[in-house]
Amino acid sequence: MARGKGTARSCSLCLGWSVLTARACSGCEKFARAHPVRGTCPRCQHDAHLGSDGLCKPCLQAIRAEDDAEWALGIPEAGPRALQLTVGTHRHYATQANPIVLSRSGGRGVRAGWKRRLNRQRAMERNQSAVLEPQVWGQLPLFALPRTLTRDTARAIAARQLSGWEKTEPVLLALTAERRMSKAWRCQAAEMVRLALAVREADGAELTCERLLRELPKSGDVVCIVLLRAGLLVSDSVSDLRLASRSCGDCNAWMPESPHAGFRCDPCRDWRMSRHRQPGQCARCGRDGLALSAGHCRACHPYRDGDRSRPAATQLVIDLFADPGEPGLSPQAGEPLPVPVDVTPATTIGPGQEALFTMRRDWSPVLARLRGRPSADLPLTEAVIALVDDFAEQRRDQEGTGFNKNIRTLTILGYWLGVENAFHERDVHDLARLETHLAAKPVCQFLRARGLLVDDPGLHRDRDLAWIERVLATLPQPVAEEVGAWVRALRGQGPRENEPRSWEGIRRYLSTLRPVLTAWTAAGMTTLREVTADHIQDMLDGMEGTVRRQRATALRSLFRALKRERLVFRDLVRHLPVGDLTGIPRPVPSDVLAGLLDQAATPFARLAIALAAIHAVPAAEIRTALTADLNLARGTLELRRGLRRHTLYLEELTHQLAADWLTYRHQRWPTSANPHLLVTQKTAPDPDYPAVHRITMQKVLPKGQTLDRLRQDRILDEAFTTGDPLKLMRLFGITEQTAMRYVTAAHPERTAKLPR
């Protein structure tokens, strides 16, 4: 509460708090008399008196106070702003609310100034995250670039919490009082001090170098005094020794700051001070004036190259401080590994040193040197031997050709690359691709489980998806985009929600359409909108049977999806006949069926034959059947068909064969976690849990027979016996069209059409 008649309350027009003698402040009363028209302010969305710019008085004040260039220029896409809160503006300049453009003569210059502010603000917004980013303390920059510091840089870090500001702020207040300077001078000096502290954080240094203050836009001398009194500044003479000399003069290792004023790292000084170190020219790197041992300097001593006729490059090393009692990470002066002269590891990375620039390796020269040398003859470190032994123990139940491949692959990788750093998955695959006696997948799985593998995303993409993308890349851009929209629709990403198809099924569709798309684009067609009914008929002429049916089905799927996506004007193949299946299922001879189980030599083969020949299970479902879906107690096997389930009731023979297979599987692979019912020697221990390959399923039968033929024979035999399509549908879980097809083949007289 103020003295006299005035009271402290909020103005009814601008909502600002002040000592008022009326309902509105003096500035609002004057603004209301000058602009009596009321309306909704587009900036703050409040009902108030609007000036000549169409804005209320608080918004006109806020535009200048906040440098709101978007609303000063009246940009249409400028969003609304919160109402500016003002406190204690009695008889203050802030009660004035002049228009943005004062007069016609000065309008052009005023708008140009606001445009410059808008460009600076937008540039700062785009680069907000890149303005003097704080770095890790003690990290030295590998590449130093000159900076350009401006007032906009200082504004960009105005809200940032800076380390060291709590030390410099009291010093700045004392300096302001000592020199009897104004508050505005202190604010400008504080802005430059904060900018210097931000540069210090961006360099990751504890002390600011004096010459860096010359980059400040103003008040460099004042900032120098403030930082010097706060103990955050180092002079140029000291900084030249502590900051500029960042590379060791002998081994070129990058050194952190240290209290001594030297040009060599601690290991190099110890190397020079030790006995029997004669200066000379290094036989490996060719540098002169270094302390040598056996003709090599300290940096080259741990490495021995087989080819001494040419100099070798020096390895970049970061000299890090080690804890007491622990070895440092830089190359030590110990004796080198007993590596033969004619066989040398391909890398010279020291323990704990990671490669700065990685490139794809060519393993051909490596294998050429190691060809003919047994893995046991390679000199390995204790860490590599322990890793190989652990891998061999895990794969002990798979001794044989595959076991030797895996052991040799891991041995070569450990010998040439070491085990101190993680392996790149691309290196493992590139190495195994050069010889058939090497394997990549089991080694990668073992290293990934140990945390020693850097995955390559390009190697984990679906094989069919990669093929589809390669095909789309060969098509012209408009056609590729249209076909890509069709692929996305098949994956369930279209306007209508449907069950997504597998990449394997989409690949079959696209492989059928690939000759058609190639022919159309070769003829000059740039988009599928140019396709006519004649083009489609030309692609189907001369084709018959299953080939025509597959192409017609793929064309109908393509243009139906494009019509739904509104990429074509009409569906040209909507009424295109795709044809019916003309093939008649044929039975398998009885003598062949009688001897199949007797010829099967393994429980795997006998169970697969029984499921196909007795229960008519498709080969694909036999491969993907899960062990958890087999219930021997109830004698059932549940098959997963998308969202549906089909239950098989096992008779005595199949039940016994399933029990025999589970017993054999448990005895052969007791630790296998593969969820599939049928597994092999390769799929049982695989951590990726793959299903059995379809080629493996073909090998369980004699040549000329397939599991699908056995399935067709079983359904046809049931159709001969019953002739009831409903029973076929319930027994085998087939569709009504498939059931009628088998009934027609078994009893053609029941479905024959009488002549008119």
DANOR-V485925 format. One record per pair of residues at least 24 apart in sequence whose C-alpha atoms are under 8 Angstrom apart, sorted by the first residue. I is the first residue (numbers start at 1). J is the second residue. Records with the same first field share a line. If there is no record, write none. Layout:
I->J / J
This chain:
13->48
14->57 / 58
15->85 / 86
16->85 / 86 / 87 / 88 / 89
17->86 / 87 / 88 / 89
18->87 / 88 / 89 / 90
19->88 / 90
25->90
26->90 / 91 / 95
27->95 / 96
28->57 / 95
31->57 / 97
42->80
43->71 / 79 / 80 / 81
44->80 / 81 / 82 / 83
45->80
51->99
52->99
53->99 / 100
57->97
58->83 / 84 / 97
59->83 / 84
60->97 / 98 / 99 / 100
61->94 / 96 / 97
67->117
69->114 / 115 / 117 / 118
70->118
72->100 / 114
73->111 / 114 / 115
120->152
124->152 / 156
128->156
131->156 / 157
132->198 / 199 / 201 / 202
133->201 / 202
134->198 / 201 / 202 / 203 / 204
135->201 / 202 / 203 / 204
136->204
137->201 / 204 / 205 / 206
138->204 / 205 / 206 / 256 / 257
139->203 / 204 / 205 / 256
140->203 / 204 / 205 / 256
141->203
147->215
148->215
149->215 / 216 / 217
150->216 / 217
151->217
153->195
154->191 / 192 / 194 / 195
157->195 / 198
158->191
162->194 / 197 / 198 / 201
163->197 / 201
164->197 / 232
165->194 / 197
167->230
168->193 / 226 / 227 / 230
171->226 / 229 / 230
172->226
175->226
189->219 / 222 / 223
192->216 / 218 / 219 / 220 / 223
193->223 / 226 / 227
196->223
206->232
207->232 / 233 / 234
208->232 / 233 / 234
209->233 / 234 / 235 / 236 / 239
210->234 / 235 / 236
211->236
250->290
251->298 / 299
252->316 / 317
253->316 / 317 / 318 / 319
254->317 / 318 / 319
255->318 / 319 / 320
256->319 / 320
265->319
267->332
268->298
271->298 / 333
283->308 / 311
284->308 / 310 / 311 / 312
285->311 / 312 / 313 / 314
286->311
298->331 / 332 / 333
299->331
301->333 / 335 / 336
302->331 / 332 / 333 / 334 / 335 / 336 / 337
303->336 / 348
304->336 / 339 / 341 / 344
305->341 / 344
306->340 / 341 / 342 / 343 / 344
307->342
315->348 / 349
317->353
318->353
329->353
338->379
339->379
343->369 / 370
344->416
345->415 / 416 / 417
346->416 / 417
347->416 / 417
351->420 / 421
352->420 / 421
353->421
354->421
360->426 / 427
361->427 / 430
362->430
363->430 / 431 / 434
364->434
375->408 / 411 / 412
378->415
379->415
380->414 / 415
381->415
383->419
384->411 / 414 / 415 / 418 / 419
391->446
398->681
402->439
404->437
405->437 / 438 / 439
406->438 / 439 / 440 / 442 / 443
408->438
409->438 / 439 / 440 / 443
410->443
421->452
422->451 / 452 / 453 / 454
423->447 / 452 / 453 / 454
424->453 / 454 / 455 / 456
425->453 / 454 / 455 / 456
426->455 / 456 / 459
442->686
445->687
462->503
464->503 / 504 / 507
465->503 / 507
467->507
468->507 / 510
475->518 / 521
476->521 / 526
478->526 / 527
479->526 / 527 / 528
482->527 / 528 / 562 / 567
483->558
485->561 / 562 / 565
486->558 / 561 / 562
489->561
494->565
495->564 / 565
509->550 / 554
510->554
512->550 / 551 / 554
513->551 / 554 / 555
528->568
529->567 / 568 / 569
532->572
533->572 / 573
545->579 / 581 / 582
546->581
548->578
549->578 / 579 / 580
550->578
552->576 / 577 / 578
553->578
584->745
585->712 / 713 / 716 / 742 / 745
586->712 / 713 / 716
587->709 / 712 / 713 / 716 / 717
588->709 / 710 / 713
596->701
600->700 / 701
603->657 / 660 / 661 / 664
604->661 / 678
605->700 / 701
606->657
607->654 / 657 / 658 / 661
608->697 / 700
609->700 / 701 / 707
610->654
611->654
612->707 / 708 / 710 / 711 / 714
613->707 / 710 / 711 / 713 / 714
614->711 / 714
615->648 / 711 / 714 / 732
616->710 / 711 / 712 / 714 / 715 / 732
617->711 / 732
618->707 / 708 / 711
619->694 / 697 / 707 / 708
620->694
622->678
623->676 / 677 / 678 / 691 / 692 / 693 / 694 / 697
624->676 / 677 / 691 / 692
625->676 / 677 / 678
626->675 / 676 / 677
627->675 / 676 / 677
628->675
632->659
646->733
715->742
716->742 / 743 / 745 / 746
719->743 / 746
720->746 / 747
723->747
